[in-house]
Amino acid sequence: MTYRVPTQDIRFVLKELADLPGVLELPGYEEFSPELIDAILDENARFVEQEVAPLNRVGDEQGAQWKDGQVTTAPGFKKAFDEFAKAGWQGLQHEPELGGQGLPKLIGAVAGENINAANLAFSLCPLLTDGVIEALSLVGTLEQKERFLPPLLEGRWTGTMNLTEPQAGSDLAQVATRAVRQDDGSYRLSGQKIFITYGEHDLAENIVHLVLARTPDAPPGVKGISLFIVPKFLVKEDGSLGARNDVWCASLEHKLGIHGSPTAVLLYGSGKGDAGEGAVGYLVGEENRGLQYMFIMMNAARYAVGLQGVAVAERALQQASAYARERVQGAPLNGGKQAVSIAHHPDVQRMLLQMRALTEGARALAYFAAGINDKARCSADESVRRRHQALYEFLVPVVKGFCTEMSVEVASLGVQVHGGMGFIEETGAAQHYRDARILPIYEGTTAIQANDFIGRKVLRDAGTVVQTLSPQLEETIARLRERADQSEEHASALNLIADRLEGGMQNVELAATFTLMNAQQNLPAVFLGSVPFLMLAGYVLAGWQMARAALAAETALAQDSQDVFLRRKLATCVFYASHILPRGDALALSISDGLELSPYLSADLL
């Protein structure tokens, strides 16, 4: 099926919800006019639709191939990546002084969603490269920046993140890869890393691995982890490539989905290559602070994976909607005898609306977060920057956890809309479901996001961000009721949205209160409800954005707009309030009931 970038909804969210006009007024973004932004968005849509999207199916069917340590990507991937690099998309949101184009993260978010929707497996390579660029730009030495950043920004080289080892999944305290300092200040690394996305491929001249490892005298646990740059090919003083480093791809994982993305098992110090035994690496920052530095990359990747959830959901939605309009089966409920497309059947309509509501709510939440990040980085007032930074950090685990769990639900509904044909690979609906299933797992499972959300975002600041959000939701609720008083046609719908959003806000406040009151006395009971709390926050915050969208759409309709998009948007917002926001009531109960449940839970009963 042909993928089309949802440009109308994207522009609506940018203008009405994510405050693109306000972002473009920030210091450093004044040169980007609305007309230039429109041109960039149009070109991005053209590129991903024509160059990247057609490769989605071939990537799934043929995948990446390993032979004798070398990896060949699926047909067409290399040409598309060359075009991606030549057009400058890798440097889109990175600082001009580093060689990037300096666009806001908000525009980077749009480009990120689009390329992921076009081809999730392809997009993982530039996604991780973005993370390497961000980490080195913040904590790398001047020499490291000058040597590694230009070719990464140009797309001539790509980057990876190396955390996981066979014995150390999410528990990085067990990382055992060893790094021994050499007389010239470099290090020699030995060990094994698994699940390394694009750890080996044929798309670029060089691969820059960021690797977590331990020095011989490092303290135990996460406090003894350091971060190293380990290039596939060593880099000479003039920037040209030198000897092949001792890092080797032992195999590729055979996965449920994202077949086009090579997931490598990498051996460091196995005696391969031409640089001698032990992979040559260069320390980033100080020894034993590697996890702190890697979190820079991880946070960037976690937000980006949240966008992947939006992207796969959009792709599944488009395919299911097209199929429902074309598949003729069954008579209508109004008594007609002629068979109609399944889009006329109420339950199919419900599924499509559920898919659309979740996708558009997640998109609005993710773009809203990106706009907040731009304000955190670029606002002139330091207190404004701090306030927005706290909100952005609060939103990252929600965007990652909620948007990825949502994508699995939407992709599953897409299979259901197709019926039996959805279970058949030829239709393509199953690929979206298979691809989506990794999203709540990699870059930190939903539980890890929830732990971060509870521990670092709610408990650490004593619920301050929740307290600052409540007045903003209350303002939206008040505006909804005011508009309802002025509208005959949509009064009932606007009041419904206001009622459901108010209930959702109260549920979040109650969950925060429960968490703060019980963390010291019964921490297991609090963390038993961590994922429900994270999902509750996601449903409500996405519902807040949908409520704001309803206000914008209804106001335009009241001014005699005949745009079908606005009527569809309002209908989707009403559905979100009536079918999605009530989920929060059940989640809130499951959180507060944790005290009663926790005594009955133990590992030997499971």
N, C-alpha and C positions, 0 to 999 in steps of 0.2 A: 504494500500500500504506500502511496505517495505521502510524505510528511510535508506539512506546511507550517511555518512559524506562525503562532497565534498573535500576529502583530497588533491587532486591534485591542485585545485584552492586555497585552504587554504595555502598550502606550497608555491605556486607561489607568493601569496600576501605577505606572511611573508618574503620571501627572496628578492623579487624585489621591493616592495612598502613600507612595514612597517619597513624595516631595522632591521630584527631580528639579523643578524650578528653584527651590531653595538650595539644593545641592550645587547647582550651577552658579549660584551667587557666592559660594564659599571661596576663600582665598586659594588661588591656584587653579581654579576651574573657570575663571571668567572668560577665557578665550574660546570655550566650547559653547557656541551658540546653539539654540534649539534646532536650527536648520542643519548644523553640522552633525548634531546627535542623530537627527532623523536619517541623514545620509549614511551614517555609520551603521545604524540599525537595519536599514534597507540592504546595505551591502552584506552585512552579516547574515541576514536571512537568505539572500541569494546564494552566498557561499555554502552554507550548511545544507540548503535544500538541493543544490545541484552537485556539489562535490563530495559531501560526506554522507548524507542520508542514503544514497543508492548503495553504499557499501555495507549497510547494516546487516542485510540478509547474508551476503557472502561471508562476512566476518563470523556470523553465527554458524554457518554450514561448514566452512572450511577451516576457520580458526588460524591460530599461529602454529607453526611447525618447528620442532627442535631436531637438530641433527649435529652430533659431535660438538656440542657446546654452542652452536650457532642457532639463532632463531630467525625464521623468515615469517614476516607478518602476512596476513591474508591479502589476496590480490587486490590491488588498487589502493591499499593503505599508504604505501610509501609515496605514491604520486600525490595523494590527497594531503599528506603531511607536508610535502614539499610546498604545495600551494598554500597551505596554512601558514607555514613559516615565511614564505615570500611575501604574503599579504600583511605580515606584522601582527597577527592576532595574538601571538604569545606574549608580546609586550604591552598589550592593550591597557592594563590597569596599573602598570608599574611606573615608577618615578622616571621622569625625563632625564634627570641627571645620571641615571643608571643605564639609559639607552631605551627606556620604555616610552610609551605614548602619553602616560599620565592621566588617563581618563578615570572618572570616579568608579569606585567599586560597584556602584549601582548599575552602571553600564556594563561592567565586567560580569555582573550577575546575569544580565540578559544574555550576553554572548555565551556565558557558561551554560545556562539552561538550554539554549538553542543547539549548541554542538552536542550536548549530552542527549537531547531528544533525537537528534539526527542519527547518532551512533554512539551509544554509551561506551562500548569497548574501545573505540578509537579515542574518545575524549579523555580517557584516563591518563594517557601519556602527557598531554599538556597540563592536565590538572595537577599532577604530582610535580611537574617542572615548575609550575607557579609556586608551589610550596617551598621548593628548594631556593628559588629566587628570593622569596620573602624572607626565609631564614637567614640566608647569607647576607642579604642587604641590611639586616638588622644586627647581626652578631659576627659576621665575618670580618677579617682584617682587610685593610685597604688593598693589600696584595691579592688576597683571595677574591675580593670583589672585582678587581681589574682583570684577573686571570680567568675567572669562571663566569661572571655575570653576562658580559657581552654575547658570547656564543649561546648561552642559555636563552637570553632575551630574543636573539635572532632566530631561534629554533634550529640552529646547527647542532646543538647538543641538547640532551634531555636529562631530567633528573629523577631520582627515586628516593624513597624513604625506607631504610632498613632497620626494623625493630625486631620483628618476630623471629624466634628460634624454635626448634622442635620441642624443647622442654619449657620454653617460655612463651606462652601465647600472649594473653593480656597482662600477665604478671611479669613486668619488666625487671623486677628485682632478681629474676633468675637468668638474666642475660649473661652469657658466658664467653662471648667472642672476646678475644684477647688482643690488646694493642701494646706493643713494646716500643718505647722511644729509642730512636737511633741517634747517632752522633751529630747528624746534620739537622736535627730538630724534627724530622719526619717520624712516622711510626710504621711498624709492620703489623698488620692485622691477620689473625687466623681465627677461623670459626665458620659456622654455617648459619645462613639466614633463609627463611622460607616465606612464602606468600609475597614475594617482591614483584609488584606490578610493574610491567615493562622493565624488569631487571636485565633483560637482554632482548635486543631487537635489531632490525635493519633500517630503521627510519632515520637515524641521525649518525653523525660522525663519531660522537663520543657520548658516554653516559656518566653522569656525575652522581655517585651514590653518597647519600648522607647516612652514616652507619653508627649505631650505638655499640660501644665496646667498653671493656674494662682495662685499665692499666694494671700492672702486676701488684702495685701497692695500694690499689683503690680500696676504700672501705666497702663492706658488704651492702647489699640492697641497692635501692635506687639512688642512694647518695654517692655511689661509686661508679656511676655511668658517665662516660665522656662521649662526645660527638666528633666524628671524623669525616672529612671529605675523602672519598676514595674514587678516583676516576677510572673508568675502564681502560683508557689509554692515558699514560702520563703526559703532562703538558710541559713543553719546553719554555724557556725564558721568553722566546718571541711569540708564544701562544700557539705554535704548531704542535702537532701530536707526536709523541715519542713512543716509547716501548709499551707493549701490551702488559697491563698490570696483572698481578696474580689474583684475579677475581674471575670465577668461572661459573657458567650456568650448567648445573648438573642435570637438570630436567625441567619440564613444565608441568604444572598441576593440571589434572583433568577435572573440569569444573561443571557445575550445574548450568551456569550461564556465562555471559560475557566471554564467549569463546574467542573472539577476536583479540582480546587483551592477553598477552603472554604473562602468566603468573609464574615467576621463576623461583627455583631453588638455587641459591648462590653459595659457592664455596670460596672462602677467603683463605689464602695461604695454603693451597693444595698443590703447589709446585707447577702450576700452569702459567702460561704467559712468558714474557721475556724480561721481566724486571727483577728476577730472582725470587727466592722463596719468601712468602709473606706479602700480602697486598700493601702497597705503599699508600699511606693515608696521612692527612694533615689535620691537626687538632683545630676544632672550631671553638673559639673562646678559651675558657679555662677547663682544666681537667676536673672531672667529677660534677660538672654542671650540665652534662649533655642532655638529660631529660628536660631540664628547664628550657634549653634551646630548641629541642625537638618539638616542644609544645607549641612553639611559634608555627612550625610547619603543620603540626597536627590540627591546630585550631583552624588554620586556613583550609586544610583538607576536609575537616568536619563540616564546615559551612558549605564547601563545594559539594560534598556528598549529599547534604540536604537538598541542594539544587538539583542533583541527579535524581532525587526522588520526585521532584516536581516534573522533571523532564520525561522520565519514563511514564509517569502518570499521564502527561499530556499526549505522549505517543500512543499509549493504550486507549485513551479516550477518543482520539481521532479515528483510530481503527475501528473501535466498537461502534461509534456513531455512524461511520460510513456503512458498516455492515448492517446495522439496524435499519438504515434507510433503504438498503438494497434487497434485503432478505424478505421475500414475500411468503407469508405463512400465517394461516388462521384468519377467521372472519372477525370483524370489529365487534365490540360489545354493544354497540348501538343498534344491532339487529341487521346490519347490512349482510348480504350474502357473498359479495365478492371478496376474495382474499386480499389482505392489505399487508404492507411491510410491518415487520415486528416493532418498528418505532411507534406504531399506533397502539400497542398493548400497554396497559398501565404499569405492569411490573417492569417491563423493559424501560419505560420512561423513568420509573423510579431509579433503576440501576444507572441509567445514563446521567440523571440529575445528581445522583450520589457521587458518581465519578467526577462530574464537572465541578460540583460544590467543593469536594475535597481538593481537587487539583487547583482550582482558582483560589481557594482559601490559603493553601500552602504557598502558592506563588506570591500572593499578596504579603504573607508573613515574611517570606524569604527576602523579597525586595525591600520591604519596610526595614528589615534588619540591615541590609546593605546600605540604605540611605542613612541609617543611624551610625553605621561605621564611618561613612564619609564625614559626617558631622563630628564624630569623635576624633578624627584625625586632623581635620582642617578648620574647624571653627576658630575664630580669632580669640574668643574668651576661654581661658583655661578652665574655669569652673563648668562651662558648657561642655567642653571636651571631656572632662572627667565624668560628668553625668551621663553623657551619651556612651562613653566607653563602658561604664557599669551596666547600662542597659544592653549594649551589644553583647557583652560577655554573658549576660543572663540569657540572651536569645539564642546564642550559638548551639548549646545542647538541645534546646527545644526545636530549632530548625533541623538539626541533624536527626534527632530521634523521631519527632512527629512526622516530618516530611517523608522520611524513608519508610516508616511503618505505614503511612498513608499510601505510599506508592505500591506496596504489596497488595493492599486492599483493592486499590483501583485496578491494578493489573489483573487480579483475580476476578473482579467483576467483569473486566473486559473479556476474559475467557468465558464467563457465564453468559454474557450477552450473545456470544457466538454459539452457545449451546454445544452440541457434540462437535461441531466444526472447530470450536475453540481448542479442543483437546488434540486436534490434528495439526502437526507441525506446519503443513503447507500454508495454512492461513496466516501464520506469523503471530497470532495472539499469544501463543504459548511462550514465544521468545521473550516478550515483555515481562511475563510472569517470572520466567527463569532468571532473566537479567535483574529484575527488581529484588529478588530474594537476597542478594548479597548486600544490598544497601543498608539494612539495619544491623549488619554484622561488621563490615570492615570500617577502619578508622574509629574503632570503639563501638561495641555493641550498644543497643538501646539501654541496657542496664548500666553500662559504663557512663553513658551520657546522663542517665538519671542520677547516678552517684555523684557526678560532677555538679549536676543541677542542685541536688539537695545539699551536698557538703560544701561546695565552694560558692554557690550562688544564692542559696536561701539562708543556710545556717551562718556562714561566715559574715554576712552583712546584716544578720538579724532581720531578714525580710524587707530590707529597705527598698529594693527595686519593686517588689510587689506593692508596697505602700505608695510608691510614686506613680505606679501604673493605674491604680484604682481611680484617682480623680480624672484621668484621661478617659477611661471607660465610662465613668459617670457623665462626663461631658457629652460623649457620643450618645448615650442613652437619653439624655435630656434633649438633644437635638432631634433624635428620632421621634420622641413624643411631641415635640413642637411641630415637626413636619406633619405628623399624623393629624394634629388639630387643624392643619391648613389644607389637607388633602381629602377629598371625598373618595376618590377612586382607590387610593392605596393606604387609607388610614388603618384598616385592620391589619394589613401586612406589616406596616411600620411598627405598630404597637406590639405585634407578635415578636418581631426581631428585638425590640427594646426589652420585653419581658424575659425572653430567653437569654439575652446577653447579661441582663442584670442577675439572673439566677446563676449564670456561669461565673460571673465576677465574684459573687458571694461564695461559690464553691472553692474558687482559688484562694480567697482570703481565709476560709475555714481550713483548707489544707495547709496553708502556710502557718496558721496559728497552731494546728495540731503538731506540725513538724517542730516548731520552735519550743512548744511546751513539753514535748516528750523525748527530745533528742538526748538529754542527759540521763533520764531515768530508764528509757527503753529504746535504745538506738536500733536494735533489730526490727522492732515494730515499725519504726519510722522508715527504714529502708525497705521493708516489705511493701510499702506503698510508694516507693520512689518512682517506678515506671508509671503507675497510675497517675501520680502527681505530674510527671513530665507530660504525659499524654493529655491530662486535663488542661494544663497550661497551653499546650498546642491547640487543642480544640477551641479554647476560649479566646486566645490571642488571634488565631486565624478567624474566628467568629467575629471578633472586634473589627478586623479589617474588612470582612464581608458586610458588617453593619455600616461601616463608613462608605463602602462601595454602594450599598443600597441608597444611602443618602444622596450620593452624587448622581446615581442613575435616576432616582425619583425626581430630584430637582430639575434635571435636564428634561425629563418627560413632562413635568408640569409646565415647562416653558415651550411645549408643543413640539418637542423633538420627535421625529418619526423613525429614529434609528432602531432597527430591530435588535441590534446588539444591546442597547440599553434595556429593552424589555426582557431579553434573555438574561441579562445580568441581574436584574431585579428578581426575576423568578428563581434564579440560582441562589441568591441571597436569602430569599424566603425559605427555600428548601433547606439551606444550611441551618437556619434558625430552628426549623420545625423538626428536622430529622437528625442533625449532627450535634447541635449544642446540647440536647437532652442526654447525650451520652455522659456528659459531665456529672449528672446527678448520681449515676451508678458508680463512677470513678471516685467521687467524693466519699460515698459510703464505704467503698472498699479501703480507702485510706484511713478513715476514722475507725473502722472495725479492726484495724491491725492489732490493737491492744488485746482484743478478745481472741484473735486467731493465733498470734505469735506463740502462746504457750503450747499449742498443739503441733507446732512444726519442729521437726528435728530430722537430721540427715538419715537416720536409720528407719524413719517412717516413710520415706519417699521411694 
